[in-house]
Amino acid sequence: MKIVVIDGQGGRMGKSIIEQIRKSCPETDRYALYAIGTNSTATQAMMKAGADYGATGENPILVNSRDADLIIGPIGIIIADSLLGEITPAMAAAVGSSHAYKILIPVKRCSHMIIGCQDAPLSEYLRQVCQEVTKRIMETDS
């Protein structure tokens, strides 16, 4: 299973996601974690957290969205010009049109509100992300 984590700015969210996935799913032969940063700082943070592969910029997002099984990131990765302009229209289109199952985290820095989402701290959203990733990894074995 190919899991792509996309993050920008400082990469702290992506770093936390990768750390928690590694902790909750230690059987690393079941999946590969790809850290795709919109900038080198984000990529570096996610690589230090234990990603298997890493790349930076628009083209890696376009290429890795094509064959990803799971894409994880802030809701802004599907909205052009979000994350303070780090998400290009091409990036948003590539992620949005990918056949991958997407786990999108609502964050205020993306300047969008998703009705129906609870107002929870980021740590709670990350816990929910790991639950969903674990579920998806287990389903691929079935």
N, C-alpha and C positions, 0 to 999 in steps of 0.2 A: 504494500500500500504506500502510495506517494502522498505525503502530507506536506503541504506548502503553507508556511507561515509568512505573511506579508505584514511589514510594519515600516513606519517612517520615523521622522524626527529622531529621538534618542534611542528608539528601539526597546524601551523598557517593557512595554506590553508584550512584544514578541519574545523577549528574553524570558519573562515570567511564564508565558505559555509553554515555551520549549522546556524550561526547567520542570514545570509541573507535569507535562506529558511524560518526560523521562522518569519522573518519580512514580507516576501512577501506572505507567505501562513499561516496566523494565525489560520486557521481552523485545529487544530492539531488532531482532531478526524478522519481526512481523511488519515493520514499517521503516520508511526512511524519512527523516525530517529535513526539509529544504527551507533555509532561511533566505528570504528575498527582501532586501531592504530598498527603500526608495532613496536611501543615501548610505554612504559607507559606515557611518556611525551606527546606524540601526543594524546593518548586516553584521558588523563586528560584535555588537552586544549579543545578537542571537547566536553567533558562532561560539562565543565564549560560554553560552548557556548549554551547549551540547548538540547543536545542529550537525547533521551529517554533511551537508553541502550548503554553500552560500554564494550568493551573487547579488549585485547591486544594479538598480536602474530599471528603465522601462523595458528594454528587450528581455531581460530575464523574467520579468513578470509575464510578458506576452508568451514566451516560449514555455515556461513551466505551468502556466494556466491551462495549456492545451491538453496535457496528459495527467494532471493532478487528480487524485481520488478525493482529496479533501483540501479545502482552502480555508485558512483561519486568519482573521485579522479584524481591525476596526471596521465599522460599517462604511466608513469613508472610502474603502478600497473599491467600492462599486459606484462611487459618485465623483465625477470629473471635477478637478480643481480643489478637492478637499485636502485635508491634512496640511493646511496652509499653502496649498498649491502644489504639493508634492505628487499628487495623483493626476496624471495626464488623462485626457479623454481616451486615449488608446489603452492605457492601463485599466481604467474603469470598464471599458468595453470588453477587454480580454477576460477579466475576472468575472464580470457579469454574464458573459456568454459561455463561460466554461461549463462543461458537463459535470464538474466536480461538485460534491456536496459542500455547501458553504456554511461555515459557522462565523457569523458576523457579530461583533461586540459593539453595542451602542455606547458611544463616548461623546461627551459634550464638545470636545475639541473639533469634531467633524461638523459642527454647526447644524445638526439635524436632530429631530426628535422622532422617534418611532413610537407611535401610539400603541399602547398595550404592553410596552416594556416597563418593568418595575424600575424605580429609581434605586439602584443598588450600588454599593461600592465596587470598584473594579475587581477587588479580590473575590467577591462573590461571582461576578461574571466569569472570571478565570477558573473558578472551581467548577462552574457549570460547563465551561468549554472542555475541561479535562474529563468530566463525566461523559459528555457526548463523544469525544474522541475515543475513549475506552470502549464505549458501546459500539462505535463504528469498526474499530479494530477487531473486536470480538465477533462481529457479524461477518467479517470477511473470511473467518475461519469456518463458518457454518456452511 
